[in-house]
């Protein structure tokens, strides 16, 4: 009782257990790529050996120095105020307007000068105002125009505030302009006095704009990076404060325990997110065939962990040598290409910490996944894996070389990386071919490759069937054709249905002539033995076939189909013969004339049961017509359904209707009525004439 509870507890929590174990294995392997030996060194201490970076990290001190320099290189930003020029021009115009007004007034000059001092926006000495009042209207207008032209020329340039040099240059421009004019020397002096006093700064310091420019300059700075395996402190040299800080940032300084704690958290989050997304995808889109099958969940986990381990090992040589295509190749063959693409793409998240989240490597990995998964959609033989690797290698090498030439000027390094990318693709194919038989055996998965290999006529069991029971061989081929098309119609595995049908009656080779299809013109041996013995011989072909399948290491699924393809069907002919010949018919028991079973447990097994019965029954029709064939097919399917032979194989009534239609289409093609060619009756007459 206690054992039962423990078993049910384990069954209940098996999936969480698988998830937790997978998480822990992934996390531990990834952390080995981050954990480094602690180094004990201080500022000024001589390094006893070259100290290298265990991963890529930002050199914060050098980066901050670059940022500071970038800020200092940004000049102060100024904003122009056009009102300054406008104000100066208006002041000059106002001055000359006032002078013109008071010039014509009949008041004393002193009064005129006094009023001008009060009302003029420009301050002049008394003799300056006095000189202006004495000028003619034409001379005043000429002076005003000269001053205004000079001011316009001045303000074509920039005069920064608090910049005496800019102000001095502007004044020199104005004075130079006035000096070149045709005014009298005294007029030039007064004009210079008026204009110089009106020159003012028109550019003012813009603090906000300057700060924004500095921020942008800092933003454009590329951080100074310490590359993985770069020497931080050289052997024989004293460690600087900057180098000690780098070692702390790397988390490898003896007193920097916990400085890189976030790395542990980030990796844990990456692993958790990747595995969670994988399982959610499987639950939503592949619940029945994968998520509910714990063996397949474990298979995916094993491939996931294996890819991280392989990546970790190959990364010691070069990240470009990592066989990214290995995982998708295995998943495509063992499961299907859709699952392969999604699971492998999410596995890139897990491999990213190993390659320090390198974008170039991530792109190569994605290409490997897509090409590997899609090229194996129509897998036919093991050599297709090698052909696939050639495509993968070509794509990876082209992408590696293209990105390398854009990123680096070192062409030799680019060529080296390109070679590694090609080698990694070939390595993926080699590992796939090596792992495939192991995974097939461990997880009891029959791949398309394995099935197609079993279809080879040179297979020992196939040859035995052909040579010793040719009628059964022919029957098996017909059943295979029927089963394959029917399986395709109901969404089953057509390849499995076809190959399993080849072997379903292999047990008949033990006593071939006891089966009708092999009795070509010979007497029937059943006529000489009892119905009970005949039944035993007939039903024994299932047990014999199962033994032969095990001896020849046929996949478990084919063994199951051999065992299930007759279910617990009653051997009616011998049952009724025994009953008719018995003195006490009631003593004849049905169970003595039934196959041992079990009844079909999955679609392909049920389909082969129906195809087997239909082919044999239709073959027995003396003059097969479309109507007779349809009636026979309907009767066989109805009989299997009514006797409960299809109860456990997940075939719905809708599926059975599709199977029926598929059978009729195939059988009508095989047993179509042939045209009867006319006989030449003149041959006999000619012979008589001779």
C-alpha positions in Angstrom: 0.0 0.0 0.0 2.8 2.4 0.9 4.5 1.6 -2.4 1.4 2.5 -4.3 1.2 5.9 -2.6 4.8 6.6 -3.4 4.3 5.6 -7.0 1.2 7.7 -7.4 3.0 10.6 -5.7 5.9 10.3 -8.2 3.5 10.1 -11.1 1.6 13.2 -9.9 4.8 15.3 -9.6 6.8 13.7 -12.4 6.6 16.8 -14.7 7.6 19.3 -12.0 10.5 16.9 -11.1 11.6 16.8 -14.8 11.4 20.6 -15.0 13.4 21.2 -11.8 16.1 18.7 -12.7 16.4 20.3 -16.1 16.6 23.8 -14.7 19.3 22.8 -12.2 21.4 21.0 -14.8 21.2 23.9 -17.2 21.9 26.4 -14.4 25.0 24.5 -13.0 26.5 24.1 -16.5 26.0 27.7 -17.4 27.4 28.9 -14.1 30.7 27.0 -14.8 31.2 29.4 -17.7 30.9 32.4 -15.3 32.6 31.2 -12.1 36.4 32.0 -12.1 39.2 31.4 -9.7 39.5 34.2 -7.1 42.7 36.3 -7.4 44.4 38.0 -4.4 46.1 41.2 -5.5 46.1 44.8 -4.4 47.1 48.2 -5.8 50.8 48.4 -6.4 51.4 44.6 -5.9 53.4 42.9 -8.6 51.5 40.3 -10.6 53.0 36.8 -10.5 51.4 35.8 -13.7 49.2 37.2 -16.5 45.7 37.9 -15.1 43.1 37.5 -17.8 39.5 38.5 -18.0 37.1 35.5 -17.6 34.4 37.3 -19.6 33.6 40.5 -21.4 33.1 43.5 -19.1 33.0 47.3 -19.4 36.1 49.2 -18.2 34.1 51.7 -16.1 37.1 53.9 -15.3 38.3 54.3 -18.9 34.7 54.7 -20.1 34.0 57.5 -17.5 37.2 59.2 -18.6 36.1 59.1 -22.2 32.7 60.5 -21.2 34.3 63.3 -19.3 36.5 64.2 -22.2 33.5 64.1 -24.5 31.7 66.6 -22.2 34.7 68.9 -22.2 34.9 68.8 -26.0 31.4 70.2 -26.3 31.6 74.0 -26.8 29.3 76.3 -24.9 26.0 76.7 -26.9 24.6 80.2 -27.6 21.2 81.4 -28.7 20.9 84.5 -30.9 18.6 87.3 -29.9 17.5 89.4 -32.9 16.0 92.0 -30.7 19.5 93.4 -29.9 20.1 94.5 -33.5 16.5 95.8 -33.7 16.9 97.8 -30.6 20.2 99.4 -31.7 18.8 100.3 -35.1 15.7 101.9 -33.5 17.8 103.9 -31.1 19.9 105.3 -33.9 16.8 106.2 -35.9 15.1 107.8 -32.9 18.3 109.9 -32.3 18.3 111.4 -35.8 14.5 111.9 -35.8 14.9 114.0 -32.6 17.8 115.9 -34.0 15.8 116.7 -37.1 12.8 117.8 -34.9 14.8 120.2 -32.7 17.0 121.4 -35.5 14.2 123.4 -37.1 12.8 124.8 -33.8 13.3 128.5 -33.0 14.7 128.0 -29.5 18.2 128.4 -28.2 20.8 125.8 -28.9 21.3 125.1 -25.2 17.7 124.3 -24.8 17.8 122.0 -27.9 20.8 120.2 -26.5 19.2 119.9 -23.1 16.1 118.4 -24.5 18.0 116.0 -26.8 20.0 114.7 -23.7 16.7 114.0 -22.0 14.8 112.4 -24.9 17.6 110.7 -26.9 18.1 107.0 -26.3 21.8 107.5 -27.1 24.1 109.4 -24.8 26.5 111.9 -26.4 28.6 114.7 -25.2 27.3 118.3 -25.6 29.6 118.9 -28.6 28.3 115.8 -30.2 24.7 117.0 -30.1 25.8 120.5 -31.0 27.6 119.2 -34.1 24.5 117.2 -35.2 22.2 120.2 -34.9 24.5 122.2 -37.1 24.4 119.7 -40.0 22.2 120.1 -42.9 19.2 117.9 -43.4 21.0 116.1 -46.2 24.2 115.6 -44.2 22.1 114.2 -41.3 20.4 111.8 -43.5 23.7 110.7 -45.1 25.3 110.2 -41.6 22.2 108.2 -40.4 22.3 105.9 -43.5 26.1 105.3 -43.1 25.7 104.4 -39.4 22.8 102.1 -40.2 24.7 100.4 -43.0 27.6 99.9 -40.6 25.4 98.4 -37.9 23.9 96.0 -40.4 27.3 94.8 -41.4 28.3 94.4 -37.7 25.3 92.2 -36.9 25.9 89.9 -39.8 28.5 88.4 -37.4 28.1 87.1 -33.9 28.9 88.8 -30.7 28.9 86.5 -27.7 28.0 87.8 -24.3 30.9 88.3 -21.8 33.3 88.0 -24.8 35.5 91.2 -25.0 37.3 89.8 -28.1 34.0 89.4 -30.0 32.9 92.9 -29.0 36.2 94.5 -29.9 36.1 92.8 -33.4 32.6 94.1 -33.9 33.6 97.6 -33.0 36.6 97.4 -35.4 34.3 96.3 -38.2 32.0 99.3 -37.6 34.9 101.8 -37.3 36.4 100.4 -40.5 33.2 100.9 -42.4 32.8 104.5 -41.2 36.4 105.3 -42.0 35.9 104.2 -45.6 32.9 106.5 -45.9 33.1 110.0 -47.7 32.0 111.9 -44.6 34.2 114.6 -43.1 36.6 113.6 -40.3 34.5 115.4 -37.7 31.3 113.6 -38.9 33.2 110.3 -38.9 34.1 110.9 -35.2 30.5 111.6 -34.2 29.2 108.7 -36.3 31.7 106.4 -34.7 30.8 107.5 -31.2 27.0 106.9 -32.0 27.5 103.5 -33.5 30.2 102.1 -31.1 27.9 102.8 -28.1 25.1 100.8 -29.8 27.1 97.6 -30.5 26.0 95.0 -28.0 26.2 91.1 -27.7 23.6 89.3 -29.7 24.5 85.7 -28.7 23.7 84.6 -25.1 24.8 81.4 -23.3 22.2 78.6 -23.5 22.7 76.4 -20.5 19.9 73.9 -21.4 21.2 73.4 -24.9 24.8 73.0 -23.7 23.7 70.3 -21.2 21.7 68.5 -23.9 24.7 68.5 -26.2 26.9 67.2 -23.5 24.4 64.4 -22.7 24.3 63.5 -26.4 28.1 63.4 -26.7 28.3 61.0 -23.7 25.5 58.9 -25.2 27.5 58.5 -28.4 30.5 57.3 -26.6 31.3 53.6 -27.1 32.1 51.9 -23.8 35.7 50.8 -23.3 35.5 47.0 -23.2 37.7 44.4 -21.7 37.4 41.3 -24.0 37.3 37.8 -22.7 40.8 36.3 -22.3 42.3 39.9 -22.6 45.3 40.4 -20.2 44.2 42.8 -17.4 47.4 42.8 -15.4 50.7 41.7 -17.0 53.1 39.4 -15.3 55.8 41.3 -13.5 53.9 44.6 -13.5 52.3 46.4 -10.5 48.5 46.5 -10.5 46.9 49.9 -10.9 43.7 51.1 -9.3 42.0 50.9 -12.6 43.1 47.3 -13.1 41.9 46.4 -9.6 38.5 47.9 -10.4 38.3 45.8 -13.5 39.1 42.6 -11.6 36.3 43.6 -9.1 33.8 44.1 -12.0 34.8 40.7 -13.3 34.1 39.2 -9.9 37.4 37.5 -9.8 39.1 39.6 -7.1 39.3 37.8 -3.8 37.5 40.5 -1.9 34.8 41.1 -4.6 32.6 38.2 -3.5 29.1 39.3 -4.4 30.1 42.1 -6.7 28.7 40.1 -9.7 25.7 38.7 -7.9 23.5 39.9 -10.6 25.1 37.5 -13.1 23.8 34.5 -11.0 20.3 36.1 -11.0 20.3 36.9 -14.7 21.3 33.3 -15.7 18.7 31.9 -13.4 16.0 34.1 -15.0 17.2 33.2 -18.5 17.1 29.5 -17.8 13.7 29.7 -16.1 12.2 31.8 -19.0 13.5 29.6 -21.7 12.3 26.3 -20.1 9.0 27.9 -19.2 8.3 29.0 -22.8 9.3 25.6 -24.1 6.9 23.8 -21.9 4.1 26.3 -22.5 4.5 25.9 -26.2 4.4 22.1 -25.9 1.4 22.2 -23.7 -0.5 24.5 -26.0 0.4 23.0 -29.4 1.7 19.5 -28.8 -0.1 18.3 -25.7 -1.2 14.8 -26.7 1.8 13.7 -28.7 4.7 15.3 -26.6 3.7 17.1 -23.4 1.7 14.2 -22.0 4.5 11.8 -22.9 7.1 12.2 -20.1 9.7 10.2 -22.1 9.6 12.9 -24.8 9.9 15.7 -22.2 12.9 14.0 -20.8 14.3 13.6 -24.4 13.9 17.3 -25.0 15.6 18.1 -21.6 18.5 15.7 -22.4 19.1 17.4 -25.8 18.8 20.8 -24.2 21.4 20.1 -21.5 23.6 18.3 -24.0 23.7 21.3 -26.3 24.7 23.6 -23.4 27.5 21.1 -22.4 28.8 20.8 -26.0 28.7 24.6 -26.4 30.6 25.0 -23.2 33.3 22.6 -24.4 33.6 24.0 -27.9 33.7 27.5 -26.6 37.2 26.8 -25.3 38.4 26.6 -28.9 36.0 29.1 -30.5 32.3 29.9 -30.2 32.1 29.6 -34.0 32.9 25.9 -33.7 29.8 25.2 -31.6 27.6 22.7 -33.5 24.3 24.7 -33.1 22.6 22.5 -35.7 23.0 19.3 -33.7 20.0 20.0 -31.4 17.5 20.9 -34.2 18.7 18.0 -36.4 18.0 15.5 -33.5 14.7 17.1 -32.6 13.5 17.2 -36.3 14.3 13.5 -36.7 13.1 12.3 -33.3 10.0 14.5 -33.0 9.1 17.0 -35.8 10.5 20.0 -37.5 8.0 22.5 -36.0 8.9 21.5 -32.4 12.6 21.5 -33.5 12.5 25.2 -34.6 10.7 26.5 -31.5 12.6 24.5 -28.9 16.0 25.1 -30.5 15.3 28.9 -30.9 14.6 29.1 -27.2 17.7 27.0 -26.5 19.7 29.9 -28.0 18.7 31.9 -24.8 20.4 29.1 -22.8 23.6 29.1 -24.9 23.9 32.9 -25.0 25.6 33.2 -21.6 28.3 30.7 -22.8 29.2 33.0 -25.7 28.8 36.2 -23.7 25.5 37.1 -25.5 27.5 37.6 -28.7 25.0 38.9 -31.4 27.1 37.5 -34.3 27.0 34.0 -32.8 23.3 34.3 -32.1 22.6 35.0 -35.8 24.6 32.0 -36.8 22.7 29.8 -34.3 19.4 31.0 -35.7 20.4 30.3 -39.3 21.6 26.8 -38.3 18.3 26.1 -36.6 16.1 27.2 -39.5 18.2 25.4 -42.2 18.6 22.2 -40.1 14.9 21.9 -39.3 13.5 22.7 -42.7 16.0 20.6 -44.8 15.0 17.5 -42.9 11.2 17.9 -43.5 11.4 15.2 -46.2 14.0 13.0 -44.6 14.5 9.7 -46.4 17.8 8.2 -45.2 20.7 8.9 -42.9 22.8 10.4 -45.7 20.3 13.2 -45.7 21.7 14.4 -42.4 25.1 14.9 -44.1 23.5 16.7 -47.1 21.7 18.9 -44.6 25.0 19.8 -42.9 26.4 20.9 -46.3 23.5 23.4 -46.6 24.0 24.5 -43.0 27.8 24.9 -43.5 27.3 27.0 -46.6 24.8 29.4 -45.0 26.9 29.7 -41.8 30.1 30.4 -43.7 28.5 33.0 -45.9 27.0 34.8 -43.0 30.1 34.6 -40.8 32.3 35.9 -43.6 29.8 38.7 -44.5 29.4 39.9 -40.9 33.1 39.5 -40.2 34.2 41.7 -43.0 31.7 44.4 -41.8 32.8 44.2 -38.2 36.5 43.5 -38.5 39.4 44.7 -40.7 41.4 41.5 -39.8 40.7 39.4 -42.8 42.8 36.4 -41.5 40.7 36.4 -38.3 37.5 36.5 -40.4 38.7 33.5 -42.6 39.5 31.6 -39.4 36.1 32.2 -37.9 34.5 31.2 -41.3 36.4 27.9 -41.2 35.2 27.2 -37.7 31.6 27.9 -38.7 31.8 25.4 -41.5 33.5 22.8 -39.3 30.9 23.3 -36.6 28.1 22.4 -39.1 29.9 19.2 -40.1 30.5 18.4 -36.5 26.7 18.8 -35.9 26.0 16.1 -38.5 28.6 13.7 -37.0 27.2 14.2 -33.5 23.6 13.7 -34.8 24.4 10.5 -36.5 26.2 9.3 -33.4 23.5 10.3 -30.9 20.6 9.2 -33.0 20.7 5.4 -32.4 21.3 6.0 -28.7 18.3 8.3 -28.3 16.1 5.9 -30.5 17.0 3.1 -28.1 16.9 5.0 -24.8 13.5 6.6 -25.5 12.0 3.9 -27.6 11.4 6.3 -30.5 11.0 5.0 -34.0 12.3 7.6 -36.5 11.5 7.9 -40.2 15.1 6.9 -40.9 14.7 3.6 -39.0 11.4 2.8 -40.6 12.7 3.5 -44.1 15.7 1.3 -43.5 13.3 -1.5 -42.6 11.5 -1.1 -46.0 14.7 -2.3 -47.7 13.8 -5.6 -49.5 17.2 -6.9 -48.5 16.2 -6.9 -44.9 16.5 -10.5 -43.6 12.9 -10.8 -42.6 11.6 -9.2 -45.8 13.7 -11.6 -47.9 12.5 -14.5 -45.7 8.9 -13.4 -46.3 9.4 -13.1 -50.1 11.2 -16.4 -50.5 9.2 -18.6 -48.1 5.8 -17.1 -48.2 5.4 -15.1 -51.5 1.6 -15.0 -51.3 1.9 -13.5 -47.8 4.5 -11.0 -49.1 2.1 -9.9 -51.9 -0.7 -9.6 -49.4 1.5 -7.5 -47.0 2.4 -5.1 -49.8 -1.3 -4.6 -50.6 -2.1 -4.1 -47.0 0.8 -1.6 -46.7 -0.6 0.4 -49.6 -4.1 0.5 -48.1 -2.8 1.3 -44.6 -0.5 4.1 -45.7 -3.2 6.0 -47.5 -5.7 5.5 -44.7 -3.3 6.6 -42.1 -2.6 9.8 -44.1 -6.3 10.4 -44.4 -6.9 10.4 -40.6 -3.7 12.2 -39.5 -1.8 9.1 -38.5 1.8 8.1 -39.3 1.7 6.8 -42.9 5.3 5.7 -42.9 4.8 3.6 -39.7 1.6 2.1 -41.1 3.3 1.1 -44.4 6.4 -0.4 -42.8 4.5 -2.2 -40.0 2.2 -3.7 -42.6 5.2 -5.2 -44.4 6.0 -7.2 -41.2 2.5 -7.8 -39.7 2.3 -11.3 -41.0 6.0 -12.3 -40.9 5.0 -15.1 -38.4 3.4 -17.0 -41.3 6.8 -17.9 -42.7 7.0 -20.6 -40.0 4.2 -22.6 -41.6 3.5 -20.8 -44.9 1.3 -23.4 -46.6 -1.3 -23.4 -43.9 -2.3 -20.0 -45.1 -4.6 -19.7 -48.2 -2.5 -17.0 -50.0 0.4 -19.5 -50.2 -1.6 -22.5 -51.3 -1.1 -22.1 -55.0 -2.8 -25.2 -56.6 -1.9 -27.4 -53.7 -4.2 -29.3 -51.4 -5.3 -27.6 -48.2 -3.4 -29.1 -45.2 -6.3 -28.0 -42.9 -8.5 -30.7 -44.5 -6.4 -33.3 -42.7 -6.4 -31.8 -39.2 -9.0 -30.8 -36.7 -10.5 -27.3 -36.5 -8.9 -26.8 -33.1 -5.4 -27.5 -34.4 -6.0 -25.4 -37.5 -7.1 -22.5 -35.2 -3.9 -23.0 -33.1 -1.7 -22.9 -36.2 -3.5 -19.9 -37.7 -3.5 -17.8 -34.5 0.1 -18.9 -33.7 1.4 -16.7 -36.6 1.0 -13.7 -34.3 3.1 -15.2 -31.5 5.6 -16.5 -34.0 5.8 -13.1 -35.7 6.3 -11.4 -32.3 9.2 -13.7 -31.5 10.8 -13.2 -34.9 10.4 -9.4 -34.5 12.2 -9.5 -31.2 15.0 -11.7 -32.5 15.5 -9.3 -35.4 15.3 -6.2 -33.1 12.3 -4.7 -34.8 11.1 -1.5 -33.1 8.7 -2.0 -30.2 5.9 -0.2 -32.0 6.1 -2.7 -34.9 6.1 -5.6 -32.4 3.0 -4.1 -30.9 1.3 -3.9 -34.3 2.2 -7.6 -35.0 0.7 -8.6 -31.7 -2.4 -6.4 -32.0 -3.4 -6.6 -35.7 -5.9 -9.4 -35.1 -6.9 -8.3 -31.6 -9.2 -10.9 -30.1 -11.0 -11.7 -33.4 -12.9 -15.0 -33.6 -11.6 -17.4 -36.3 -15.1 -18.0 -37.5 -14.5 -20.6 -40.2 -12.9 -23.1 -37.9 -15.2 -22.2 -35.0 -18.3 -22.9 -37.0 -16.7 -26.0 -38.6 -15.9 -27.4 -35.1 -19.4 -26.6 -33.9 -21.1 -28.2 -36.9 -18.9 -31.4 -36.6 -19.3 -31.7 -32.8 -21.6 -34.1 -31.1 -22.3 -31.5 -28.4 -21.9 -28.0 -30.1 -22.6 -26.2 -26.8 -19.2 -27.6 -25.6 -17.3 -25.7 -28.3 -16.1 -22.5 -26.6 -15.5 -19.3 -28.5 -12.4 -18.3 -26.5 -10.6 -21.4 -27.9 -11.0 -20.0 -31.4 -10.0 -16.4 -30.7 -6.7 -14.6 -31.2 -4.9 -13.9 -27.9 -4.9 -10.1 -28.4 -4.6 -7.5 -27.2 -6.9 -5.4 -29.3 -5.3 -2.4 -31.2 -4.0 0.3 -28.9 -3.3 3.1 -31.3 -4.4 4.4 -34.7 -1.9 2.7 -37.0 -2.5 -0.7 -35.3 -6.3 -0.3 -35.8 -5.8 0.8 -39.4 -3.6 -2.3 -40.2 -6.2 -4.6 -38.6 -8.9 -3.1 -40.9 -6.6 -3.1 -44.0 -5.6 -6.7 -43.3 -9.2 -7.9 -43.0 -10.4 -5.9 -46.0 -7.6 -7.0 -48.4 -8.1 -10.7 -47.6 -11.9 -10.5 -47.8 -12.0 -8.6 -51.1 -9.4 -11.0 -52.6 -11.8 -13.8 -51.9 -14.7 -12.3 -53.9 -15.1 -14.4 -57.1 -16.0 -11.6 -59.4 -15.2 -8.3 -57.7 -17.3 -5.4 -58.7 -17.5 -1.9 -57.3 -20.7 -2.7 -55.4 -19.4 -6.0 -54.0 -16.2 -4.4 -52.9 -18.1 -1.6 -51.1 -20.4 -4.1 -49.4 -17.4 -6.2 -48.2 -15.5 -3.2 -46.9 -18.6 -1.9 -45.0 -19.1 -5.4 -43.5 -15.5 -5.8 -42.3 -15.4 -2.3 -40.7 -18.8 -2.8 -39.1 -17.8 -6.2 -37.7 -14.6 -4.9 -36.1 -16.5 -2.0 -34.7 -19.4 -4.0 -33.3 -17.1 -6.7 -31.7 -15.1 -4.0 -29.8 -11.9 -4.5 -31.6 -11.4 -0.8 -32.2 -12.4 0.4 -28.7 -8.8 1.3 -27.6 -7.2 2.7 -30.7 -8.5 6.3 -30.8 -10.2 6.0 -34.1 -13.5 8.0 -34.2 -16.5 7.3 -36.4 -15.4 10.2 -38.6 -12.0 8.5 -38.9 -13.6 5.2 -39.9 -15.6 6.9 -42.6 -12.4 8.4 -44.0 -10.6 5.0 -43.8 -13.6 3.4 -45.6 -13.4 6.0 -48.4 -9.6 5.5 -48.7 -9.9 1.7 -48.9 -12.6 1.9 -51.6 -10.6 4.3 -53.7 -7.5 2.0 -53.5 -9.4 -1.3 -53.9 -11.4 -0.1 -56.9 -8.1 0.9 -58.5 -6.7 -2.6 -57.9 -9.7 -4.6 -58.8 -11.2 -2.5 -61.6 -13.0 -4.4 -64.3 -10.7 -5.0 -67.3 -11.8 -4.7 -70.9 -12.5 -8.0 -72.6 -10.7 -8.0 -75.9 -12.5 -9.8 -78.8 -11.3 -13.1 -80.0 -10.3 -13.7 -83.7 -12.6 -16.6 -84.7 -11.2 -16.6 -88.2 -8.1 -18.4 -87.0 -10.1 -21.7 -86.5 -11.8 -21.3 -90.0 -8.4 -20.8 -91.7 -7.1 -24.0 -90.0 -10.1 -26.0 -91.2 -9.6 -24.7 -94.8 -6.0 -25.9 -94.7 
